[in-house]
């Protein structure tokens, strides 16, 4: 709005002329027409109707809001109850399993003592096995030496057969040309 002064229309007593502004109206509000907006605002029956309508609108808005919250809260509450029941089931089954493990701990302890005894026996057997492997290693060294000698002998035999082949095959091929068959 601007700083200019507002032009006030005089209240002429007709429904069109009565603007209902008692501060700016030159006439007494009771002189304005009964259907004017000023008389509607100030009448006590209309005030009760207005309050009733406002309360009814507030109630309707609250009910609509409550229904929206019901659509969110009730399913969430139902899901929470299901999850809580499942959590209770998990905890109950876990405690049952732990109870069985605690009951079996006596047997586990006995088995661990047997395993400890067996590990000592295995340790002694490993010493014997190490000694056996050492003697086998010595035998393998001797065998390697013997195979190396055999390899040298086989190489010499191959050379001797090669010489024999050259010595016999050349004269035989020459003689085969004279033979009739």
C-alpha positions as CSV (number, residue, x, y, z in Angstrom):
1,X,0.0,0.0,0.0
2,X,1.1,3.5,-0.5
3,X,1.4,6.4,2.0
4,X,-1.6,8.1,0.4
5,X,-4.7,8.5,2.6
6,X,-7.4,6.0,2.0
7,X,-10.5,7.3,0.5
8,X,-13.4,6.5,2.8
9,X,-16.8,6.0,1.3
10,X,-19.6,7.1,3.4
11,X,-22.0,4.5,4.7
12,X,-25.2,5.1,2.9
13,X,-27.4,2.5,4.7
14,X,-27.9,0.3,1.6
15,X,-26.3,-3.2,1.4
16,X,-24.0,-1.9,-1.3
17,X,-22.9,1.3,0.6
18,X,-22.3,-0.2,4.0
19,X,-18.8,-1.5,4.1
20,X,-18.9,-2.6,7.7
21,X,-15.9,-0.6,8.8
22,X,-17.1,1.0,12.0
23,X,-14.0,3.1,12.5
24,X,-14.3,4.8,9.1
25,X,-18.1,4.8,8.7
26,X,-19.8,8.0,9.6
27,X,-23.1,6.2,10.5
28,X,-23.9,4.1,13.5
29,X,-23.4,0.4,12.7
30,X,-26.9,-0.3,13.8
31,X,-28.1,2.0,11.0
32,X,-26.5,-0.1,8.3
33,X,-28.6,-2.6,6.4
34,X,-29.2,-6.0,8.1
35,X,-27.7,-7.9,5.2
36,X,-24.4,-5.9,5.2
37,X,-21.1,-7.7,6.0
38,X,-20.6,-5.5,9.1
39,X,-23.8,-6.8,10.7
40,X,-22.9,-10.4,9.7
41,X,-19.6,-10.1,11.4
42,X,-20.9,-8.6,14.6
43,X,-24.0,-10.6,15.1
44,X,-23.8,-13.1,17.9
45,X,-25.5,-15.9,16.0
46,X,-23.1,-15.6,13.2
47,X,-20.1,-15.6,15.6
48,X,-21.3,-18.9,17.0
49,X,-21.7,-20.3,13.5
50,X,-18.2,-19.0,12.6
51,X,-16.7,-20.6,15.7
52,X,-18.6,-23.8,15.0
53,X,-17.5,-23.9,11.4
54,X,-13.9,-23.2,12.5
55,X,-14.0,-26.0,15.1
56,X,-15.6,-28.3,12.5
57,X,-12.8,-27.5,10.0
58,X,-10.2,-28.0,12.6
59,X,-11.7,-31.3,13.6
60,X,-11.9,-32.4,9.9
61,X,-8.3,-31.4,9.3
62,X,-7.2,-33.2,12.5
63,X,-9.2,-36.4,11.5
64,X,-7.6,-36.3,8.0
65,X,-4.2,-35.9,9.6
66,X,-4.9,-38.7,12.1
67,X,-5.9,-41.0,9.2
68,X,-2.6,-40.2,7.4
69,X,-0.7,-41.0,10.5
70,X,-2.7,-44.2,11.0
71,X,-1.6,-45.3,7.6
72,X,2.0,-44.8,8.6
73,X,2.1,-45.7,12.3
74,X,0.0,-48.8,12.4
75,X,2.0,-50.7,9.6
76,X,5.2,-49.5,11.2
77,X,4.0,-50.7,14.6
78,X,3.1,-54.1,13.1
79,X,6.5,-54.4,11.4
80,X,8.2,-53.5,14.7
81,X,6.2,-56.2,16.5
82,X,7.2,-58.8,13.9
83,X,10.9,-57.8,14.1
84,X,10.8,-57.9,17.9
85,X,9.3,-61.4,17.8
86,X,12.0,-62.5,15.3
87,X,14.7,-60.9,17.4
88,X,13.4,-62.8,20.5
89,X,13.4,-66.0,18.5
90,X,17.0,-65.4,17.4
91,X,18.2,-64.7,20.9
92,X,16.3,-67.7,22.3
93,X,17.9,-70.1,19.7
94,X,21.3,-68.5,20.3
95,X,21.0,-69.2,24.1
96,X,19.9,-72.7,23.4
97,X,22.9,-73.3,21.1
98,X,25.3,-71.8,23.7
99,X,23.8,-74.1,26.3
100,X,24.5,-77.2,24.1
101,X,28.1,-75.9,23.6
102,X,28.6,-75.5,27.3
103,X,27.3,-79.0,27.9
104,X,29.7,-80.4,25.4
105,X,32.7,-78.6,26.7
106,X,33.5,-81.5,29.1
107,X,33.7,-83.9,26.2
108,X,35.7,-81.4,24.2
109,X,38.2,-81.1,27.1
110,X,38.6,-84.9,27.2
111,X,39.2,-85.1,23.5
112,X,41.8,-82.3,23.7
113,X,43.7,-84.3,26.3
114,X,43.7,-87.3,24.0
115,X,44.9,-85.1,21.1
116,X,47.7,-83.8,23.2
117,X,48.9,-87.3,24.0
118,X,48.7,-88.3,20.4
119,X,50.7,-85.2,19.3
120,X,53.5,-86.3,21.6
121,X,53.5,-89.7,20.0
122,X,53.5,-88.1,16.5
123,X,56.4,-86.0,17.5
124,X,58.4,-89.1,18.5
125,X,57.5,-90.8,15.3
126,X,58.6,-87.8,13.3
127,X,62.1,-88.2,14.8
128,X,62.2,-91.8,13.7
129,X,60.9,-90.8,10.3
130,X,63.6,-88.2,9.9
131,X,66.3,-90.7,10.7
132,X,64.8,-93.2,8.1
133,X,64.7,-90.5,5.5
134,X,68.3,-89.6,6.2
135,X,69.4,-93.2,5.6
136,X,67.3,-93.3,2.4
137,X,69.0,-90.1,1.3
138,X,72.4,-91.8,1.7
139,X,71.2,-94.8,-0.3
140,X,69.8,-92.5,-3.0
141,X,73.3,-90.8,-3.3
142,X,74.9,-94.3,-3.7
143,X,72.3,-95.2,-6.3
144,X,72.8,-92.0,-8.2
145,X,76.6,-92.8,-8.3
146,X,75.8,-96.3,-9.6
147,X,73.4,-95.1,-12.3
148,X,76.0,-92.6,-13.4
149,X,78.5,-95.5,-13.9
150,X,75.8,-97.5,-15.8
151,X,75.2,-94.5,-18.0
152,X,78.9,-94.3,-18.9
153,X,79.0,-98.0,-19.6
154,X,75.9,-97.8,-21.8
155,X,77.5,-94.9,-23.7
156,X,80.6,-97.1,-24.3
157,X,78.4,-100.0,-25.5
158,X,76.6,-97.7,-27.9
159,X,80.0,-96.6,-29.3
160,X,81.2,-100.2,-29.7
161,X,78.0,-101.2,-31.5
162,X,78.4,-98.3,-33.8
163,X,82.0,-99.4,-34.7
164,X,80.8,-103.1,-35.1
165,X,78.0,-101.9,-37.4
166,X,80.5,-100.1,-39.6
167,X,82.9,-103.0,-39.5
168,X,80.3,-105.6,-40.5
169,X,77.8,-103.8,-42.7
170,X,80.3,-102.5,-45.3
171,X,81.9,-105.8,-46.1
172,X,78.5,-107.5,-45.9
173,X,76.9,-105.1,-48.4
174,X,79.9,-105.7,-50.7
175,X,79.4,-109.5,-50.4
176,X,75.7,-109.3,-50.9
177,X,76.2,-108.1,-54.4
178,X,77.9,-111.5,-55.2
179,X,75.3,-113.7,-53.6
180,X,72.6,-115.1,-55.9
181,X,69.7,-114.5,-53.6
